[in-house]
Amino acid sequence: MSAQNNLCQRIILGETCKLIAHPDDYGALEPSISGKIMELHHKNHHNTYVTNYNNAVEQLQEAQHKNDISAQIALKPAINFNGGGHLNHTLFWENLAPKNAGGGGAPSGSLAQAIDSTYGGLDTFKGQMNAALAAIQGSGWAWLVKDKQTGQIGIRTYAVSFTIYKMVMMRFNS
């Protein structure tokens, strides 16, 4: 089972989560991404989502034990936001790789073919991805995704973390 599926199940079940171990040396992606930035992003930013999610889950469990419906409802936005932030960051870390591990450079194989057929080439794709990211006001994410039913790829943007969480909930509840 992938770490993402395991994480999704933990979030759906309302269980606490752990910060994933950083998959590589923080400096492995230099000079493209600063090792210090990666370290701060993992240890501080991502860890804050995990800590806040776990705190909200523990408060939710207490509210459920007390049958405090208003507290349960009030905690849902924090659980959604921080659970979604944790899931987004887990996907982020697991999809990065240094050049010596197959990362970096232009896509190849079926991904390159899909980008070429959908966007007309890598440069056009990069332009559209950057435009999609620039259009997000505040905090958000953009992902290149593949539709399992159609096989088509596309850029999807999410203005806030909990959108991913809601998509996960729909996937597991349908």
N, C-alpha and C positions, 0 to 999 in steps of 0.2 A: 504494500500500500504506500502511495506517495505521501510525503510529508504534508502536502497541501490537503489531500483527502483526510488524513488523520487530524489535521488542524481544523478543517471544516467540521468534522464530526464532533470534536471537542467543543467548538463554539456552539454548534446546534444543541448539544446536550447540556450546555451551560456549565461546562467544566473549566477549571482554571488551566492556563497554558504556561509554557516556559519560553523564554527567549531562545530562538534557535542558535546553535553555535555558528559563528561566522564561518562560511565554507572555505575561505582562503585567507592567506596572509592579507591584512588590510591594505598593504602596499602592492598587492599583486596586479592591480589594474593601472598602476602608474605607467606612463605619464597621463593617461587618459582621465583617470579619476584619482585624486590625491588620497593617499593612505590615511592621512589625518582626518579628512572629510569622511571617509568610509568608517573609520573607527568611531568618530563622533555620531555618525548616523546610526550605527548599530548599537553602541553602548548607551547612548543617550536618547536619541529620538525614537528608535524602534522599541527600546526597553521601556520607554514611557508609555507607549501603547499597551504593552504587555502588563505592566504594573497597574495602570488604570483599569484595564479590562478585568484583571484578577480581583482588584478591589471592588469593582461594581458587581462581579459575579458573587463574591462573598456576601455583599450587602443584599443582593437579590435572594440568595439562599436563605438569609436571615428573615427577609420580608416574607418569603414563601412559608417559612416555618411559623411565622406569626400571623399568617393569612392577611397581611397588610397589602391589599390590592393597589392602593394609591402609590405606595412606595415601589411596588413592582413595576407599575406603569412609568413612574418617574425615572427609574433606572434604565429602562430600555434604550433611550438615546445614547447613554454612555456606553452601554454594552455594544450596541450597533456600531458606533463610531470607533471605539477602541478595538473591538474584535475585527472590524473591517480594516483598520489601520495595521493591525498585526498580520492579517492575512495578506494584504497588499505588500507589506514589507517582506514577508516570507517568500512570496512569489518573486519579488525583486532580487533578493539574495540568491535564490536558487536558479535564477536565469542569467546570472553573470558568470563569466569565466575568463581567466587570463589567456593570453595567446598560447602559452605552453599547454593549455588544457582545451584547446579548440575554440577559444573565444576570439573576439576581435575580427577585423577584416570584413569583407563583404559576405553576405549569405551565399550558400552554394546549394546545389541539389534541388530538391522539391520546393524548399522555401524560396530560393532565388527565382525559380520558375513561377511560383505563385505571385511573388512581388512583381515580376515582369508582366505577367498576364493581367494582373489587377490594376497596377499603377503605371505600367509602361516603363518601369525601370527603378533602380534603387534611388537615384537622385530625386525623382518625382515622389516616391514614397516618403523619403526623408522630409521633403518640403511639406507634404500633407500631414505627416506626423507632427512636425514642428508647429504648423498652423493650428492643428487640433489642440496641442498643448498650450499654445499661446492664448487660445480662446477660453481656456479655463480660468475663471476669476477666483482668486484665493487659492485654496489647496485642492489638488486633484491629481488624477492619474490618467495616462493614455496607454492603452495596450493594443498590440497587434494580436488579434485573436483569429481562431479558425472555427467556423461553424461546423459542428459535428454532423449535422444533418445534410448540409449542402456541400461541405468541403471547401467553401469559399473563405477567404481571409478578409479582414476588415479592421479598420481602426475604430476603437471604442474609447470614449472618454467618460470619466466619472468624476463629478465635481467634488464629491466628498467620500470618505472612506466607507461609510456604511452602505453605499450603493452595492459594492462587491458583496458585503455580508448579506444583503437582501437577495442578491442573485443566487448565492449559495443556499440560502434558505429555500428559495423556490425550487432549486435543483433537487434538494434532498427531500422536500415535502411533496413533490409532484409524483 
